[in-house]
Amino acid sequence: MTDLLQLMKERQSSRTPFDPKAPVSRQDLQQILEAGSWAPTAHNMQNFEALVVDDNKILKQISEIEFPVSKSFIQENYLQLSFSEEELQCKKTGVLATMFPKSWLKPNQIPLKIQNENTDSQTERHHQLLSCTALIMLLYDPAKRAPASEGDFLGIMSIGCVLENMWLMAASLGIGLHVVSALSAEEPEMKIKKMLDIPDFLKIAISFRLGYPLFSPKYLRVRREIGGFAHINHYGKLGLAD
C-alpha cells in the first residue's frame, strides 16, 4: 500500500468530469464505506448514515436539481483566493483564483452579476454530476449530539473524520473524489430527501461524487510549514526543533 503520509500529500479534490463508462465497483464502494466505519467519532457514537447512489437514472435526477451559488459563498470564497502562483506560495493557504469563474473575482459586483453567473456554474455542476457514476451522502440526526458539545462541534468533527477516511481509501484505490457541498443547502436538500425517501429528521451533512477523472489537471497545492503553525509548550513559541 502507498505510504500513508505520501498518500495524504497526493490526495486532492477531483474537480473534473468523471468517465461515465467507468463505474466504481461495489467492491471498491464497500472498502470506502468500511474505511469510513472505522473513523473516530465522539463517544463512538457513529453518528452518521451513508446513502450511496449509483443508479444512473437517479444521478441524472439529482443533477437536474437547481442549486445556485449563494452571494455569501462567493464573497467569503474571495478572501481565500490568490491571483498568482507567487502570491499563493507566499500565503501558503487558499487556492488560485483561476479555479473559479471570472465574475466571482469581483465581490463588489456580485449583486449585479450573481444571476447570470449561477446559470453558468449550474451548467458546469450538472455536467460534473452527470459524469459521476457514484455519489455518497453522509447523513446525521441533529437531535443527537456528543455529550456537552456546544453546537455538536464534536459530532460534526466526527463526520469530518469519516469523510477523511473515505477520501484516503478512495485515493489509495485510484478513485477520484469531489465534495459537492451545495447539495446540503436547504432547497436542494429538501428535494433530494423527497426523491430518496430520506426521513425528515435527518440532515445531509456532506455529499461527494466518486469516479475516474477523464483528466487530472495539476494545480498548485500549498501547506503551511510546521514551524508556521505548531507551538511548543507555550503559544507563540513556534516549531518543534531544539
N, C-alpha and C positions, 0 to 999 in steps of 0.2 A: 504493500500500500504506500501511496505517496506520503513522504514525511509530513507530519501534521502542520508544523509551522509553515512549510513551503506551500501546503495546500491552502492555508489561511491567506497567504500573501497572493496567491494566484486566483483566489475566489473573486468573482466580480458580478455585477448586475448585467444580465444579458438583455440589453435594450433593443435588440434586433429581432426581425421576424424569425420564427422557428419553422423548420421544414415540416409542412403538413403531411408529408408522405413518410415521416419517420416517427411513429408513435412511441411514447415512453411505455415500456413494458410494465405489466402488472407486477412482475418480479422486482423491477427497479423501484416502482412505487412502494412496494412492500418494504424494501430496505430503507427508503427515505422516511417512511412512516415509523418504522422501528427505531431509527435514529432519533426521531422526534420524541418517541415514547420514553427514551432514556435521558432526556434533558432534565436538569434540575428544576424543580418547581417548589415554591414556598410550601413548607409543611407536607411535601409530597402530595399536594392537592390534585396534581394532574388536571388543572382547571381548564381543559380545552377539549373540543371535539374537532376532528378533521373531516371535512367534506371534500371528497375527491370527485372531480368532474372530468371524464374522458370520453363522453359521448359527443360526437361532432355536432349533432343537432342542438344539444343543449348549449354547447360552447358558442354556436352561432347565435342562439337566442340571447345569451349574455352579452355578446359583442354588439348587439343591436340596442342595448340599453343606453340611454343618454347619461353621461356623467361629465358635464362641463367642468373645466378647471376654475377654481374659485379665485377671486381677486386677491384674497389674503394669501393663498398659496404662492401666487406669482410675486407678490410684494415681499413676502418673507423669504422666498427662494432667492430673490435678487441679492439679498445680503450674503448669500453663500457663494456667489459667483466670482470667478476670476476671469479677466478678459485677455489674458495671455498665459502661456505656459510659465513664463518667468514669474508672473505675479502669483500663480498657483504654487510654484515651488517655494516661493518666499513665505506665503501664508501657511502652507502645509495642511490646510483644511479646506473643505468645499470642493467645488467642481468647476470645470471650464464652461464658460457661457455658451460655447459653440454646441453644447449638448441640448440647447433649448431653442425654440423659435425666436427669431429676431425681435418680434414685437413684445416679447416677455422681458426684454432687456432695458426697457424704459418705463420704470414703475410709475412715473408721474403721468404717463399717458394711458395707463391701464384702463381707467374708467371709460375711455372713448373707444378702445380697441378690443376689449375683452370678448365681445360677442363674436366678432369675426375670427379672432384667434381660437376661440373654443371650437368653432367649426373645423378649422384645420387640425387642431390637436386631437379632436374626437375622431376624425377620419383615420389618423395615424394609430390611435389606440385600437380602433376597431380592426384595423389591418393586423396589428400585433396579436390581438386576441384570436382572430380567425386563424392565425398562423400557428397557434399553440395546440398541442394535442392533449394537454392535461392542465388542469387548474386545481389548486388546493386552497381551501378556505379554512382558516383556523377560527373556530367559534368559541365563545365563552359566555358564561352567565354572570352579568354584572351584579346580581343579587348575592353572589357568593364571593367572599373576599378572604385574603390572607388575614389571620388574626392581628388586630391592632395596626393594620396597614392603611394609613390615611389615603383615600382615593384609590385604594387597592394597588398602590405602587408596586408592591412585591408580586402581586398576581399578574399584573401587566408585564413586569420584568420577566416573569416566568415564561410567558408566551413568547417573549423575545428569545429566550434560551431555546425554546422548541424550534423556532424558525431558524436559528443559527445552526442547530444540529442537523436539521433537514437540508439546509443550504450546503453545509460542508459535505454531507453524504452525496448530494446531487453532484457537487463539483468533483468528488472522487470518482463518480460514475461517468463523468464526461457529459453531464446533463446541464443545460443552461437554466438559470432561474432568474425571474424578473418580478419584483414586487409590484402589484397593481393596487396601490392604496386607495384609489378613487372608488373602488367597489364598496368601501366601508362608509362612504358618505350616505347621508340619510335617504335620499331618493333612490339611488341605485340599490342600496341595501334592502329597502322595502320591497322593490320589485324582485330582487333575487330571492329573498326569503319566501315570497309567494310562489315563485317559479319552482323552487327546490324543496318546498314543504319544510322550511326551517322554522321551528317554533318561535313564537313572538318573544319569549323571554331570553332568547339567545341573541348575541350580537356578533357581527363579523369583525374579528379583531384585525385580521390581515389576510390578504389573498396574494397568491403568487402563481405565475404561469411557468410551466416546465416544458422543455423540449430541446431540440438540437438546432442551434443557431445556423441560419443559412450562411452567415459570415460573422466573423468575430473581429470587429474593429478594435484597434489598440488605442487606448486613450490614457492620458497621464493620470496616474493614481498617486496620491501623496499621503504621507502619515507624519505626524509629529515624532521627533526623536524622543527616546526615553528620557533624556535629560531635559526635555521641554515640558513634561507633564508629571513625572514621578518625583515626589518629595520624600525625603528620608528623615524619619524621626520628628521633624518639625516642618510645618508648612513654610515654603519659601526656600528650603534647602534642597535644591534640585539635583537629581542624578543619584545613581547608586554607587558610582565609582568612589574609591577611597581618596 
